[in-house]
């Protein structure tokens, strides 16, 4: 089923009329209720991985505090009967100032995983940034999206050849931009995952981009200078191995005999991050693609200016949803500072902490060209698959449309710094 998008009034009317007939959606409208209900439906491991953050979770809280510090200043007696919420990024027009952020290991919450997200994004026309740590390959996701827009998130691994292969595949899959994640060259101290001693990648989850890649599969045949220690023979060890065998492409029996699933997990853990990455490495990527390159994880104005010096096409102001550094700054606090030094020369996107249409409005007012939505669409996926995601998106977009109208703005261009006040 496809959820048809409409303006805020029509969306509200539809919800109320269905309620009058006794039909209430199982997908909560309220962001907090949506999160609570979705987490209850998840396994403890999935809830920890999807909803958890680094350390005490202070950065996750700070993301919300940053939005709460800014207040919208509505203007009256303006004709807002018709509104234009479209944007242009890199010469392409998109119907809404919203993209779906990359989130990995979605098979933990729904069997269709990334495919369900791709279908929902295509149905609504919102760009989907394919995750590097996906449960479904980029080719499979692209196949269900038709001509609808998609981008690709790149984790820069220790193998430049693998990086080049990912980028080439992204281009062939119709991706319109490459988003390089910079803030996860090391895995953050994620206490919820550590308490459960659970890392999904060790079970072969979330590595579909790798096991579907010809370069990665070739690397599995190369001698391993640091072979993995022989695991203890326990029931849990067998379950872990069974999961890895089941996730690897091909028949279960052949995978069990070949040993490739275990090799793939080991190789992924060995190479997926690159702490030695520097600004100088970016030239390698620029030489291998003509697609726009965005850097995700920028928080300091000096880093934003340095990105300009290296020919970067856009930035995603992000702290990885509070999952990497505990006690870091909120993304919205840094957006106006970065916007001030960038001065509109390249697009600025923002993620982390977005929980409603008012948040989208505030981000646009403070200099964002668009906003990336993360956890909320995963909660919709958890509760209702692709349709659940579409309902969440329809609600967010209706909320934004209504906020824009009530603030006295008829288009994205009319949303500016004068539309908000800091308290």
N, C-alpha and C positions, 0 to 999 in steps of 0.2 A: 504494500500500500504506500502511496505517495501522499505526503501532507502538503496540500497546496498552500503557498504563502499568500498573505494578504496584509493589508495595512492593519494598524493596531486596533481600530474600531471593529473591523470584520473579524479579527482573531478573537477579541473579547466576546463579540456577539455569538460566535460559533460555540465557544466554551459555555456561555450562559444558556444558550438554547439547548445544547446537549444535556446540560445539567437539569433543565426543566423537564426533560424526558427521562431522567434517571440515569444518564450516562456521564460518569466522571472518569477522566483519564487516569490510568494507573501511574502516569508520569507526573510527579508533583511539579507545580509551577514555581513554587518557592525554592530558591537555590539551596537553602539549608535543609529543607525537608527532602529534597531530591538527593542530597549527599547522604543523609541518614538512612533513607530507605534503600539506596543502592548499596551502601556498605553492609547493611544487614543481609542483603541478598548475595554478597560476595563470600568467598572462602576467607578465612583469616589471613592467608598468605596474599591473596589478591588485594584485600583491603589495605594491608600494610604496604604493598608495593605501589598501588595506584594512589591511595589517599595520604600516605605517609610523607614525611619530610625529613630533613637533616636534623640531627641533634634533638633539641627540645622543641623543634617546630616553630622557633621564633621568627624565622624569615617568612614562613607561610602566614603567620599572624601579621607581620609587618606589611606584607603585600596588601592585606585588607585595610590595615590602619592608614596606609598611604592613600587609598581611595577615599576613606572616610574623612581625611583631612581636607579634601577639596569639596566644595559645595557648588551646586549649579545655581546660576542667577537667571531666572526666567525673565523674558521680556513679553509685554502684553500688546494687544491690538495689532497684531500682524497677521496677514492672511496666510494661514498654514494649512489650508484645505487640501492642497496638493504638495507632495514632498518628494524630493529626489535623494535617495540614499546610495546612489552608485558612486564608485570611485574609479580612478585610473592608476594602475601600477605598471611601470615599465612598458608604457604604450598600450596596455590592454585594459579594457573596461570590465569591471566586475560589478555585479548588481548590489553588493552590500560591502560595508567596511569590515568584513569578518572573514577570517580563515580558520581552518581547523589545524591546531598545532599537532606536531608529531608526538605520539605516545606509543611506547613499545609494549610488547607482550600482552596484547589485547585478548589473546586466546584464554587468558586467565579469567575473563569475565563473560565471554560469549563465544560460542563455537565458530561463528562466522568472522569474528575478530575484525581485521582491517577491511575485509570485503564488505562488511556491513557499513563501515564508515564511508568507504568509497561510494557505495550505492546511495547513501544518504546525502553525501556532499554533491554528487552528480544530480540527484533529484532536485536539489535546491539551487545549485549553481554556485556553491561556495568552494573556493580552492581548498584542496586537501593536501597537506604537506605529508607525504609518505614517510613513515618512520624508518630510520636505518635499522632499528631493532624490532622489525615487524614480525608478525606471525604468518603473514602471507606476502609473497613476493610482489615487487612493484609491477611486474608484468601482468600478474593476475588481477591486481587492483585496477590497473589502467584499462584492462579489457572490459570491465563492467562500467567504466565511466564515460565511454564514448568520447566526444569532443570536449567534455567538461574539464575545467582547469585543474591541474595538479602540479605540485612542486615536490622536491625531494630533499629530505634532511640527510646531511652527510656527517657521519662520525669519521674523523680522520684516523685511520688505523696505522699500525706500524709498517704496513705494506703500501707503498705508493702505487704499486701496480694494481692492488685491489681498489684503492681510491679511484684510480683512473677507470677501472672496470665499472664501478658503481656509477660514476658520472656518465659514462657512455651508455649504460643501460637506462639511466634516467632520461637521457636525451631520446633514446629509441622508444621509451615508454610515453613520450609526449609531455614530459615535465617541462614547466616553463621557467623554473628558477632552481638554484641549488642553495640550500640553507645549511651553512657549516656550523655545527654546534661546537662551541669553544669551551664551555664551562664544565665539561665532563671528561677531561683528559685523565682524571682519576675519579673513581666512584666515591660519592660523598658518604659521610658517616650517618647512615640511615638506620636509626635505632630500632624502628619497628621491624624491619627486615632482619636485623641482627638478633633481636630477641627471639625470633622464630628460626634463626639460622637457616634462612631460606633465600636462595638466589635462583630465580627461574631459569637463567641461562645454563646452569649446571645440569638441568633436566632437558636441555635441547629446546626450550621455549624461547621465542623471540629472536631466533637467528635465521629466519627464512631468507633474508636478503643474502646471507652468507652461503648457506647450503645450496642456493639456486645460482650461485655465481661461479663461472668457469675458472676464474683465477683462484678463488678460495678452494675449490675442489681439487685443483691441481696442487695447491700447497699441502693438501693432506697426504700426498704421496711423497713429499720430501722428508728426509730424515729429521727427526725431532731431537734437537740437542739436549732437551730437558724432558724426557718422558715422564708421564704422570705416575705417581706412586700407585702401587696396587691397592685398591680400596679394600676396606674390611668387608668380609662376607656377612652382611646383615640383611634383614628384610628391607630396611629403608634404602640400602645401597642397591638392592635389586630393583626396587621401584624407581629409583633415579635412573638406572641404566635402561629399564624398560621404557621410561618416558622418552629418553634420548633416542632410542631405537625407533620408537613409534613416530617421532617427529621428523626423522630424517627422510628425505625423498626416496621413494622406491618401496619395494616389498619388505615387510617386517622380517621375514626369514632371511632374505639376502643381507639386510642391514645387520641382523644379529650375527651373521657369519663374518661379514667383511670387517667389522670393527670401525668402520667410518663414522658412525654416530658419536662414539666416544672420542675419536680423533677430532671431529668437528667441534665438539664442546671445548676440548683442550685448546685447539688452535684459536678459537674465538676468544677465550679468556686470555690467551697469550698476546693477541695482536689488536684487539678491538679499540684500545685507547692508546694515545701517544702523548705522554707527558712532555716530550721534548719539542713539541710543536711550537714554532715561532712565526713571526710576521713574514720572515723570508720564505717560508714554505708556501705562502699563498700564490706566489708566481707560478708554481707547478700546476696549481688548479686553473689559474687564468689561461695558461697555455693549452689546456685540454678541454675547454668549453667556451662557447660563445654565449651561453645562458647567463642571465643576471646572477651574481653571487651575493648572498647576504650572509652576514656574520651574526650568529645567534649567541647571546650571552653577554653582550656589551652592556656595561653599567657605568663606566667612567668616561667623562667627556674627552679626556686625552686619548683614550683608545678609539673613540669615535672619530676624532680628527686623524689619527694614524691610519684608520681604515680608509679614509679618503685618499691619503697619500699612496696607498697600495691599490687604488683603483677599484675598491669595493663598491658594489651597486646599491646596497641597502643594509640596514641594521635591524636586528630584532632585540629590543631592550628586554632582557630576560634574566631571571635568576634561577631558571629551571624549576619554576613552581615551588621554590624553597627547598628543593631536594638535594642541594649541593653544599652550600655554606650556611651553617646556622648562625644567625645574628647578622646576616647581610642586609643591605639597604632594600627597601621596597622599590619595585620597578617604576611605579608612577612618580615617586620622588625624584628619580633621576631623569625621567623623560624630558621635562622642561629644560633642564640644564644641558642635556645633549642636543635638544632641538635648538637651543640658543647658539651653540657653536656650529652646528651643521647648517643652519640657515636655509633649509629647504633644498639643499644640493642633492640629497639622495633620500629615498623614502625611509621613514622610521616606523617600524611595527613594534607592538608591545604585547607581551604575554605575562602571565603569572598574577593570579588573584582576581581575574575578571569573573564577576558573578551576576551580571545583569546588564540591561540596556543602559542604565545610568552610568555604569563603569565604562562602557564603550564611548558614551558621549564625553565623559571627562577626559579619556585618553585622547580622543580626537581634538578636544579643545586645547590640550597641552602639547600638541605637536605630532601626534601619531597620524600616519597615513591610513593605518588599519590596525585591527586588533586580532590576536590569535587566541582562540578559545581552547582550553585543554580539558581538565578533569570533568566539567559538567557534561560534555558530550559523551564521555566514557560512562558516566552514571546513567545517561539515557540508553546507551548500548547495553549496559548491564540489565536494565529493567525491561527493555523492549526491543532490543536488536536495532536494525536499521530504522524502523518506524519510531522507536523510542528516541533515537538521535534526532530525527526530523522534528519530533514534537519539541524537544529541547531547543533546537535552533529556531523553530517557528516562534516559540515564546520569547527567546532572547531578541529576535529581530523585531517582533511586535513591540516589545518593551522599549527598544531603542527608538523605533519610529514614533512611539507615543511620547517619549522623553524629549525627542527633538522638537516635536510639534508644540508641546507644552512649554518648552523653553523659548519658543518664538523663532525657530530656525526652519527654513524651507529646504535647505540643501546642506550637504556636508561642508561646502565652502563658507556657509554662514556660521559654522561652529568655530569659535576661536578663543583666545585667552580671556577676552572680555565676557565669555559665557560662564566662567567659573571664578570662585574666590577661595583662597586658602584660609582656613581657620586656625 
